[in-house]
């Protein structure tokens, strides 16, 4: 295989991966607006991250849903791809405390309470993949 063919193959793989990651973020973002899911996600926000009544946990869930949708869409458009990738990595870091909080409460959150270390590894891998598809 010559370098031109390898480059085309890499481009195809990155494009497919970019579309898949974008669809995942868009789909998860839309899920933030499904009432039952939104209530569960709101309950996952640790008490120490809940502002003094200024912003409700449900409002934070809606805001993060918008961020996921915007980030997923942003990955699909070359002019916004890098900014969207960086924003999504920051987003993943920002929502991790809620995931960590839920990890310790399996009785309350069931399957959503992915244990801490697998969740952390998954978030890091997802962040790395987001950067790959944003910068390549």
Secondary structure as GFF3:
##gff-version 3
##sequence-region A 1 136
A	DSSP	alpha_helix	3	31	.	.	.	ID=ss1
A	DSSP	alpha_helix	35	44	.	.	.	ID=ss2
A	DSSP	three_ten_helix	47	49	.	.	.	ID=ss3
A	DSSP	alpha_helix	57	76	.	.	.	ID=ss4
A	DSSP	three_ten_helix	78	80	.	.	.	ID=ss5
A	DSSP	alpha_helix	81	103	.	.	.	ID=ss6
A	DSSP	alpha_helix	106	109	.	.	.	ID=ss7
A	DSSP	three_ten_helix	110	112	.	.	.	ID=ss8
A	DSSP	alpha_helix	116	135	.	.	.	ID=ss9
###
